[in-house]
Amino acid sequence: MAAGASSPSPAWHDRAGVHESRRNAEGTDVVVLGVGVNVAQVEDDFPPEIRSLATSLAIEGRRVPREGVAAAFLNALEPLWDEHQEGDHDEVLEAWRREASFWGRPVTVRTGQGELHGIARDLDASGGLVLETQSGERTTVFAGDLEVSWPETAT
């Protein structure tokens, strides 16, 4: 399953979206993951305007119980979580870089301070998303909703 980005609508081809943010709560690093996987949806479950774009495991021919998807996700996440807890952030970042499908794509990040637009270029050493803006400047975003502009959804 490809790593994707969270989106306000499921109007993208990946079967899963991951939203990750880091913050310091009471002096402790915390990673908040929000994960969405379209498991059993059929085409008619999606609004007409995105039916040609949205997908699910069922549509892709993988009929599996939600519990199995959750278990597989947690089993895949556990080794990375252990490495992160032990301080091996490089392996986690490298896995994210390798699996993410949006590098080089135009993105919009909605933050509490507004929207940022740019090209997804990299992750910095802290796990922040590095965007290249239209002016060529690079900026790093640590939290927000990420929407990827795929070629078939670009206007």
Buried (B, 14 or more C-beta within 10 A) or exposed (E): BEBBBBBEEBBBBBBBBBBBBEEEEEEEEEEEEEBBBBBBBEEEBBEEEEBEBBBBBBBEEEEEEEEEBEEEBEEEBEEBEEBBEEEEEEEBBEBBEEEBBBEEBBBBBBEEEEEBEBBBBBBBEEBBBBBBEEEEEEEBBBBBBBBBBBEEBEE
